[in-house]
Amino acid sequence: MNSAVGSDRSKRIRTLALLLLAAVLFSFSACGTPEEPVKTRQQNQVTRSEETQAQAGPDSSVPTGRSEDTETSVRETSAPEGEHSSNEETKEETAMPKLKMKIDGQIIPVNWENNESVDVLLSLVSDSPLTIKMSMYGGFEQVGPLGTSLPRKDEQTQTNPGDIVLYSGSQIVVFYKSNSWAYTRLGKIEGLNGSELTELLGNGAVTLTLFAG
């Protein structure tokens, strides 16, 4: 009886020992397993990095894109040469002299036409003023000789008070009333109404002065 009991105990002890050994082996195996995927991922990352560098070439790097962005920013910040030229031309045009007019010493504001006749007239007076003795004609205008002929493009024109025209290419006419004839338009007096123009131009001969200013 005691012999059988001893045999059973021995079997149990061996069984427990085997179970403990299996548990220990399993725990070692479980602890070592995660290291392999980590190492594998790291190796894959290194391999991909090497492949990327090989494809990009030895001179390729991340800062290259930043450098291009910086150069683009500099180019956008810098004003184009054409823009500088345009600004300089605008300043020069602003500084250019304009044709101006006096009647009996009083400066008269005029909106001049943008045509060849006005351009040539401005060039004539750029060095020294041109003084013209005007005379009344027809009860609606003052007319006077320019002393030279200007380029002209006469058209049948219905004039109004304040209109300034070129007649026959060599005479300047300023209206204080209306008329219809073939003229080349030069400009129009601004800021004076009909009665003011009549008072200025309808009471005898006047002296008209053209100058650059």
C-alpha positions as CSV (number, residue, x, y, z in Angstrom):
1,M,0.0,0.0,0.0
2,N,2.8,2.4,0.9
3,S,4.7,1.5,-2.2
4,A,1.7,2.4,-4.4
5,V,1.3,5.7,-2.6
6,G,4.9,6.6,-3.1
7,S,4.7,5.8,-6.7
8,D,1.8,8.1,-7.3
9,R,3.6,10.9,-5.5
10,S,6.7,10.5,-7.7
11,K,4.5,10.7,-10.8
12,R,2.8,13.9,-9.5
13,I,6.2,15.4,-8.8
14,R,7.5,14.6,-12.3
15,T,4.3,15.9,-13.8
16,L,4.6,19.2,-11.9
17,A,8.2,19.5,-12.8
18,L,7.4,19.1,-16.5
19,L,4.6,21.7,-16.2
20,L,6.9,24.2,-14.6
21,L,9.6,23.6,-17.2
22,A,7.1,24.1,-20.0
23,A,5.8,27.3,-18.3
24,V,9.4,28.6,-18.0
25,L,10.1,27.8,-21.7
26,F,6.9,29.4,-22.8
27,S,7.6,32.6,-20.9
28,F,11.1,32.9,-22.5
29,S,9.6,32.3,-25.9
30,A,6.9,35.0,-25.3
31,C,9.4,37.6,-24.2
32,G,11.7,37.1,-27.2
33,T,9.0,37.1,-29.9
34,P,8.2,40.9,-30.0
35,E,11.8,41.8,-30.6
36,E,11.9,40.2,-33.9
37,P,9.1,42.3,-35.5
38,V,10.7,45.4,-34.1
39,K,14.0,44.5,-35.6
40,T,12.3,43.7,-38.9
41,R,10.5,47.1,-39.0
42,Q,13.8,48.9,-38.3
43,Q,15.6,46.9,-41.0
44,N,12.7,47.7,-43.5
45,Q,12.9,51.4,-42.6
46,V,16.7,51.5,-43.2
47,T,16.2,49.7,-46.5
48,R,13.5,52.1,-47.7
49,S,15.7,55.1,-46.6
50,E,18.6,53.7,-48.6
51,E,16.4,53.1,-51.6
52,T,15.0,56.7,-51.5
53,Q,18.4,58.2,-51.3
54,A,19.6,56.0,-54.2
55,Q,16.7,57.2,-56.4
56,A,17.0,60.8,-55.5
57,G,20.8,60.9,-56.2
58,P,23.7,62.1,-54.0
59,D,22.9,65.8,-54.3
60,S,19.3,65.5,-53.4
61,S,18.1,66.4,-49.9
62,V,15.1,67.9,-48.0
63,P,16.6,71.4,-47.7
64,T,16.6,71.6,-51.5
65,G,12.9,72.1,-51.6
66,R,13.2,74.8,-48.8
67,S,15.8,76.6,-50.9
68,E,13.5,76.7,-53.9
69,D,10.7,78.1,-51.7
70,T,13.1,80.7,-50.5
71,E,14.2,81.7,-54.0
72,T,10.5,81.8,-55.1
73,S,9.8,84.1,-52.2
74,V,12.7,86.4,-53.1
75,R,11.6,86.5,-56.7
76,E,8.0,87.4,-55.7
77,T,9.3,90.1,-53.3
78,S,11.6,91.7,-55.8
79,A,9.7,94.1,-58.1
80,P,10.1,93.2,-61.8
81,E,12.2,95.5,-63.9
82,G,9.2,96.4,-66.1
83,E,7.3,97.6,-63.0
84,H,10.2,99.9,-62.0
85,S,10.3,101.2,-65.6
86,S,6.6,101.9,-65.5
87,N,6.8,103.8,-62.3
88,E,9.7,105.9,-63.6
89,E,7.8,106.7,-66.8
90,T,4.8,107.7,-64.8
91,K,6.9,110.1,-62.7
92,E,8.5,111.5,-65.9
93,E,5.1,112.0,-67.5
94,T,3.8,113.8,-64.3
95,A,6.8,116.1,-64.4
96,M,6.4,117.0,-68.1
97,P,5.2,120.5,-68.8
98,K,1.7,121.1,-69.9
99,L,0.1,123.7,-72.2
100,K,-1.4,126.6,-70.3
101,M,-3.3,129.7,-71.2
102,K,-3.8,133.3,-70.0
103,I,-6.3,135.9,-71.1
104,D,-5.4,139.5,-70.2
105,G,-3.0,138.1,-67.6
106,Q,-5.5,135.8,-66.0
107,I,-4.7,132.1,-66.0
108,I,-7.6,130.2,-67.5
109,P,-8.1,126.5,-66.8
110,V,-8.3,124.5,-70.0
111,N,-8.9,120.8,-70.7
112,W,-6.7,120.3,-73.8
113,E,-7.3,117.7,-76.4
114,N,-4.8,114.8,-76.8
115,N,-3.9,115.3,-80.5
116,E,-1.0,116.3,-82.7
117,S,-2.1,119.9,-83.0
118,V,-1.8,120.5,-79.2
119,D,1.5,118.6,-79.0
120,V,3.1,120.9,-81.7
121,L,1.6,123.9,-80.0
122,L,3.1,122.9,-76.7
123,S,6.5,122.4,-78.4
124,L,6.3,125.9,-79.9
125,V,5.9,127.5,-76.5
126,S,8.2,125.2,-74.5
127,D,11.1,127.8,-74.7
128,S,9.2,131.0,-74.5
129,P,5.5,132.1,-74.2
130,L,3.5,132.9,-77.3
131,T,1.5,136.1,-77.0
132,I,-1.4,136.6,-79.5
133,K,-3.5,139.8,-80.1
134,M,-7.0,138.5,-80.4
135,S,-10.0,140.3,-82.0
136,M,-13.8,139.8,-81.7
137,Y,-15.5,138.2,-84.7
138,G,-19.2,137.6,-85.4
139,G,-20.4,138.3,-81.9
140,F,-19.5,134.8,-80.7
141,E,-15.7,134.4,-80.8
142,Q,-12.2,135.8,-80.3
143,V,-9.7,134.9,-83.0
144,G,-6.0,135.5,-83.4
145,P,-3.0,134.4,-85.6
146,L,-0.5,131.9,-84.3
147,G,2.2,133.0,-86.7
148,T,2.7,129.5,-88.0
149,S,0.7,126.5,-89.3
150,L,-0.1,123.5,-87.1
151,P,-1.1,120.0,-88.1
152,R,-4.8,119.9,-88.5
153,K,-7.7,117.5,-88.9
154,D,-10.7,119.8,-89.6
155,E,-14.2,118.4,-89.1
156,Q,-17.6,120.1,-89.3
157,T,-18.0,121.1,-85.6
158,Q,-20.8,122.7,-83.6
159,T,-19.0,124.7,-81.0
160,N,-20.2,125.8,-77.6
161,P,-19.1,128.5,-75.2
162,G,-15.6,127.8,-73.9
163,D,-14.4,125.7,-76.9
164,I,-11.0,126.4,-78.3
165,V,-10.3,125.4,-81.9
166,L,-7.8,125.7,-84.7
167,Y,-9.1,127.5,-87.8
168,S,-7.4,127.1,-91.2
169,G,-4.4,125.5,-89.4
170,S,-2.9,128.9,-88.4
171,Q,-5.5,130.8,-86.2
172,I,-6.7,130.1,-82.7
173,V,-10.3,130.7,-81.9
174,V,-12.0,130.9,-78.4
175,F,-15.8,130.9,-78.3
176,Y,-18.0,132.7,-75.8
177,K,-21.1,131.7,-77.9
178,S,-21.8,129.0,-80.5
179,N,-21.0,128.5,-84.2
180,S,-20.7,125.7,-86.7
181,W,-17.7,125.4,-89.1
182,A,-14.9,123.1,-90.0
183,Y,-12.4,123.2,-87.2
184,T,-9.7,121.1,-85.4
185,R,-10.5,120.9,-81.7
186,L,-7.8,122.1,-79.3
187,G,-9.5,122.2,-75.9
188,K,-12.2,123.7,-73.7
189,I,-12.2,126.3,-70.9
190,E,-13.3,124.8,-67.6
191,G,-14.9,126.5,-64.6
192,L,-16.5,129.4,-66.4
193,N,-20.2,129.6,-67.3
194,G,-21.7,131.3,-70.3
195,S,-22.1,134.7,-68.8
196,E,-18.6,134.7,-67.3
197,L,-17.2,133.8,-70.7
198,T,-19.2,136.6,-72.4
199,E,-17.9,139.1,-69.8
200,L,-14.3,137.8,-70.4
201,L,-14.4,137.7,-74.2
202,G,-17.3,139.7,-75.4
203,N,-16.2,143.2,-74.5
204,G,-13.5,144.0,-77.0
205,A,-10.1,142.7,-78.0
206,V,-8.1,140.6,-75.6
207,T,-4.5,139.3,-75.3
208,L,-4.1,135.6,-75.2
209,T,-0.8,134.0,-73.9
210,L,0.1,130.4,-74.3
211,F,3.0,128.9,-72.3
212,A,4.3,125.7,-70.9
213,G,4.1,125.1,-67.1
